[in-house]
Amino acid sequence: MKIKTTNTELIVIGGSAGSLQVILEMIKKLDDGLNFAIVLVVHRKANSTNILQTLLQQFSPMEVIEIEDKAEIKNNKIYITPADYHLLFEDKKIMSLDSSEKMNYSRPSIDVTFRSAAEIYGENMIGVLLSGANADGVEGLAYIKKNKGKVWIQDPETAEVNYMPKHAVKEIDYDLIITPDNLANYINQL
């Protein structure tokens, strides 16, 4: 399937249980030189080390950065939300970290980041929801749609833990169903 060319400025990918393998497959196949940033919001334990950054960097043609408070966002980079912080967008240049209460038992919360990104990027963003065991991300996807952004959801049949994508497919007017095999290809076409 061919993707319509868009003015994509940001892709936010949210995932929980079972999403790491999908992210690894995607990163291996991404083109270097993308005209937008990719932000990953992955549920992790509060005391997680930054080993995720090291792991992903081994497979990525792009620089992988764990976000620090007030970090500047740049194109052709992959950003990882640190464990135990919500990620917010102040504007199209600056990201901030927040340690307020957990949402959907999670910090970082996919919903919090999807909502914040949608407010700033509107129609110029894509929210992608991957495998996971709770409903985090579904409300955020609805907010992205409300702000005219694009919504991609992992095919629940391909998800290691299908609760999150299955719930999203039922609730959200999505633009695309993706699989671990074709996610990078769709991103590279943007």
C-alpha positions in Angstrom: 0.0 0.0 0.0 1.3 3.5 -0.9 1.0 6.2 1.7 -0.1 9.7 0.7 2.6 12.2 1.2 2.0 14.3 4.2 3.6 17.2 6.0 4.6 14.9 8.9 6.6 16.7 11.5 6.5 14.1 14.3 5.7 10.4 14.8 4.9 9.3 18.4 5.0 5.5 18.9 3.4 4.1 22.1 3.8 0.6 23.3 3.8 -1.7 26.3 4.2 -5.5 26.7 5.2 -7.0 23.5 6.2 -3.8 21.7 10.0 -4.0 21.9 10.3 -6.6 19.2 8.2 -4.4 16.8 10.3 -1.4 17.6 13.5 -3.3 17.0 12.2 -4.6 13.6 11.2 -1.0 12.6 14.5 0.6 13.6 16.5 -1.9 11.6 14.6 -0.9 8.4 14.3 2.9 8.8 16.0 5.2 6.3 18.5 7.7 7.5 17.6 11.3 6.6 13.9 11.5 7.7 12.4 15.0 7.8 10.8 14.4 11.2 11.6 13.0 14.6 10.3 9.8 16.1 9.4 9.7 19.8 9.0 6.3 21.6 6.8 6.1 24.7 7.4 2.6 26.1 6.1 1.4 29.5 9.1 0.5 31.6 9.7 -0.1 35.3 10.4 3.1 37.3 14.0 2.0 38.1 14.9 1.0 34.5 18.4 1.9 33.3 18.9 3.5 29.9 19.9 0.1 28.4 17.0 0.6 25.9 18.8 3.5 24.3 22.0 1.4 23.9 20.1 -1.6 22.5 18.2 0.5 20.0 21.3 2.4 18.9 23.0 -0.8 17.9 20.3 -1.4 15.2 19.4 2.2 14.2 20.9 4.2 11.3 19.6 7.3 13.2 20.8 8.7 16.5 18.8 7.3 19.5 18.5 9.7 22.4 17.0 9.3 25.9 15.1 12.5 26.5 16.2 14.9 29.2 14.0 17.8 30.5 13.9 20.8 28.2 15.5 18.7 25.4 15.4 20.2 21.9 13.6 18.0 19.3 15.4 17.6 15.9 14.5 15.8 12.7 16.0 12.4 11.9 16.4 11.4 15.5 14.7 8.8 17.6 13.8 9.9 21.1 13.0 7.6 24.0 10.9 8.8 27.0 12.8 7.9 30.2 11.3 5.6 32.8 9.0 7.1 35.4 8.4 10.4 33.6 5.6 11.7 31.4 6.7 13.4 28.2 5.1 16.7 27.2 5.7 19.0 24.2 6.1 22.7 25.1 6.2 23.7 21.4 7.6 22.2 18.2 11.2 22.6 19.5 11.2 21.7 23.2 10.1 18.6 25.1 9.7 18.5 28.9 9.5 15.8 31.5 6.8 15.6 34.2 6.6 13.3 37.2 2.9 13.9 38.0 0.6 11.0 38.9 0.5 7.8 36.8 -2.2 7.5 34.1 -3.5 4.1 33.3 -1.0 2.7 35.9 1.8 4.1 33.7 4.5 6.8 33.8 5.3 7.4 31.1 1.7 7.4 29.9 1.1 7.1 26.1 -2.1 9.0 26.5 -0.4 12.0 28.1 2.2 12.2 25.3 -0.3 11.6 22.5 -2.5 14.4 23.8 0.4 16.9 24.3 1.8 16.2 20.8 -1.6 16.5 19.2 -2.1 19.9 20.8 1.2 21.2 19.3 1.5 19.3 16.0 -2.2 18.8 15.0 -2.5 17.4 11.5 1.3 17.2 11.1 1.7 14.2 13.5 1.1 10.5 13.4 0.3 8.5 16.6 1.2 4.8 16.4 -0.1 2.3 19.0 1.6 -1.0 19.4 1.2 -4.2 21.5 0.3 -3.8 25.2 -1.8 -5.1 28.1 -3.8 -2.0 29.2 -5.9 0.7 27.5 -3.2 3.4 27.7 -3.0 5.2 24.3 -6.6 4.8 23.2 -7.8 8.2 24.6 -4.7 9.8 23.2 -5.4 8.4 19.7 -8.9 9.8 19.9 -7.4 13.2 20.7 -5.0 13.0 17.8 -7.9 12.3 15.5 -9.9 15.2 17.0 -6.9 17.4 16.1 -6.7 16.1 12.6 -3.6 14.0 13.1 -3.1 10.5 11.7 -3.6 7.3 13.7 -1.9 4.0 13.0 -2.6 0.9 15.1 -0.8 -2.4 15.1 -2.9 -5.3 13.7 -4.0 -7.0 16.9 -3.5 -10.4 15.2 0.3 -9.6 15.0 0.6 -8.2 18.6 2.2 -10.3 21.2 -0.2 -8.8 23.8 -3.2 -7.6 21.8 -5.3 -5.8 24.4 -4.1 -2.3 23.6 -4.4 -2.5 19.8 -7.6 -4.5 19.9 -9.2 -1.9 22.2 -8.0 0.9 19.9 -9.3 -0.7 16.7 -12.7 -1.0 18.2 -12.8 2.6 19.6 -10.8 4.8 17.1 -11.4 5.9 13.5 -7.9 4.9 12.5 -6.0 5.7 9.2 -3.9 2.6 8.9 -3.4 -0.9 10.4 0.3 -1.7 10.5 2.3 -4.9 11.1 5.8 -5.3 12.5 6.9 -6.1 8.9 5.5 -3.0 7.2 5.8 -0.2 9.8 9.2 1.0 8.7 8.2 0.9 5.1 5.2 3.2 5.8 7.4 5.6 7.8 10.1 5.7 5.1 7.4 6.7 2.5 6.4 9.8 4.4 
